[in-house]
């Protein structure tokens, strides 16, 4: 059955030609059905529906286009685009500045940081034609490409179809011909397949590519339809774009109202509608009325009615949501109110939808996690009432001191708020189920009456994969303390720890250790004239040969061969500033998420790459200068690996590490060694060997490396050196 979009109170839904609502009007935009998928935009995010209106690719994308040729251009982070398949899997990872599929196997693409386009093989990501075009237009297996000031027509193998010529515009038509404009503001021409002029169109007429016998054309700021001979099939009447449809009335926009025209017949349905869709299979919906090709109303939409089919929630993705859903047993017969189920499905966070759907269909059971009591009978009834009434704040349970837990969705994003907590009276907010449930586990560990054995609920939660990050680290630290205490409980805790926390430092034990030392390493004192020249009271001063380099939170300062002060600036970097590696006459400098190569004698600066903000933290060059490393960021601020990037910013591999909570500094040491300082200790990684070579499991006050000496100072003042 064909579904049409309709609009109610500025929200969009789907209904059939009988007027039955299939998807409630909760979307900001729904695009036409292509390749069995409809792109939608909702709560500042993009996703896809199937032909029935069910969400099949969650609304988690920052940008997405309608499917074409089996692919949809999409992005998870603004500014980087990839190709998404109908199943939601990436055919091309979002690593390109611009992208568009031109066949099932090829796409035109513009690399990140480049200004030219090329033709890319989707499967291998190899360039079929290297990026050299400043502009490209594609249709029917042919491309109009611009190099310099010249446009040429070529096929997908680069064979020339239309000779290169200085033109303002060249675009392919669907029938093998071309549309061209020789000069800006000049007349448009229709060219043959090889570039000969077939038709000249009048002055002041802007002609778009032909899709069949007609093309959209504009004259005096109004759009109409023109045929290949230049005859106006629809006189310029619409102030909005005309979509070329065969055999269907075409939507126009006149005096802020929608109407419909037919080629060579003119206006067939007057422009009286505030909202209207395009005709599909002889019907459309305009102002909540289903109309046929003659404009006759055949059905009326009730936008507030319950949709015919409520889409099942998507499987949860987060570990906490998966564990919670698995803990509920759905009943075979569900007697809940359909409006409540509908309100649950309308919530913007898919994991919360999955959890609340499982909770409601299981008969509103309750669950106890530590000191937090979720969905007891009383709170379950309150939550059901809040959902039924469509409230913006949903009660989610209560804590140890009857502190309310509430769900909110400001700007479509999940927020779990607790009015206070067991430690003090300050409120807390969480942006994911993971961080919320981890906090419950940590709070429960603090409040245990006996340190061992662990509570049954916590063991069950661990087995279900419900804890990670902060909670996993807190659990490991708690168990380590019990294990070190000795006795029967200590032996049990040690055995449990060995089973649940296998070593993650690569093969074998760490090959280096931190040993006591007498004095820390010290950076050389820069003379007063160096301070005056560089005008920088930086965190560190390096003496590199005869050249001084000062490091601060903004980048580096140095003097070139002419004695002139030079500055290489990056985004603000907390702590001790950016990581710097000095190699001969070159410095590699890494900021929070960007990398730069600086030629010291001349002061020339070359940006190597820039990764999306929030994707990684504490970017650092390795001392050998052959790669960069970083810690991928997470919602719970716990790093579980080190990611290696090549000099162009492409990820190469991950090196597993013990959990590092709140990494605050990355320090290049020597060779391929990099040290990561976090709140609970230090991890030293050998990038070449892809392994952890040294660990320190207590927080430190400071760390410094000069030459091949790396020292750390514990909070009590004890000095240790890596050996």
Secondary structure as UniProt FT lines:
FT   STRAND          3..8
FT   TURN            9..10
FT   STRAND          11..16
FT   TURN            17..18
FT   STRAND          21..27
FT   STRAND          29..30
FT   TURN            35..36
FT   STRAND          37..42
FT   TURN            43..44
FT   STRAND          45..49
FT   TURN            51..52
FT   STRAND          55..61
FT   STRAND          63..64
FT   TURN            69..70
FT   STRAND          71..77
FT   TURN            78..79
FT   STRAND          80..84
FT   TURN            86..87
FT   STRAND          90..101
FT   STRAND          106..111
FT   TURN            112..113
FT   STRAND          117..121
FT   TURN            122..124
FT   STRAND          127..133
FT   STRAND          135..139
FT   TURN            140..141
FT   STRAND          142..147
FT   TURN            148..149
FT   STRAND          150..155
FT   TURN            156..157
FT   STRAND          160..166
FT   STRAND          169..172
FT   TURN            174..175
FT   STRAND          178..181
FT   TURN            184..185
FT   STRAND          188..191
FT   TURN            193..194
FT   STRAND          197..200
FT   TURN            203..204
FT   STRAND          205..207
FT   STRAND          214..219
FT   TURN            220..221
FT   STRAND          222..227
FT   TURN            228..229
FT   STRAND          232..238
FT   STRAND          250..254
FT   TURN            255..256
FT   STRAND          257..262
FT   TURN            263..265
FT   STRAND          266..273
FT   TURN            281..282
FT   STRAND          283..286
FT   TURN            287..288
FT   STRAND          289..292
FT   TURN            293..294
FT   STRAND          297..300
FT   TURN            303..304
FT   HELIX           319..327
FT   HELIX           338..345
FT   HELIX           350..361
FT   TURN            362..363
FT   STRAND          367..369
FT   TURN            370..371
FT   STRAND          372..374
FT   HELIX           377..388
FT   TURN            389..390
FT   STRAND          394..398
FT   TURN            400..401
FT   STRAND          404..408
FT   HELIX           410..412
FT   STRAND          415..418
FT   STRAND          428..430
FT   HELIX           433..446
FT   HELIX           456..463
FT   TURN            464..465
FT   HELIX           469..484
FT   HELIX           487..500
FT   STRAND          514..516
FT   HELIX           528..534
FT   STRAND          540..544
FT   TURN            545..546
FT   STRAND          547..552
FT   TURN            553..554
FT   STRAND          555..559
FT   TURN            561..562
FT   STRAND          565..569
FT   TURN            575..576
FT   STRAND          579..583
FT   TURN            584..585
FT   STRAND          586..590
FT   STRAND          594..599
FT   TURN            600..603
FT   STRAND          604..610
FT   TURN            614..615
FT   STRAND          616..621
FT   TURN            623..624
FT   STRAND          628..632
FT   TURN            635..636
FT   STRAND          638..645
FT   TURN            647..648
FT   STRAND          651..661
FT   STRAND          665..668
FT   TURN            671..672
FT   STRAND          673..678
FT   TURN            679..680
FT   STRAND          681..686
FT   TURN            687..690
FT   STRAND          691..696
FT   STRAND          700..706
FT   TURN            707..708
FT   STRAND          709..714
FT   TURN            715..716
FT   STRAND          719..722
//
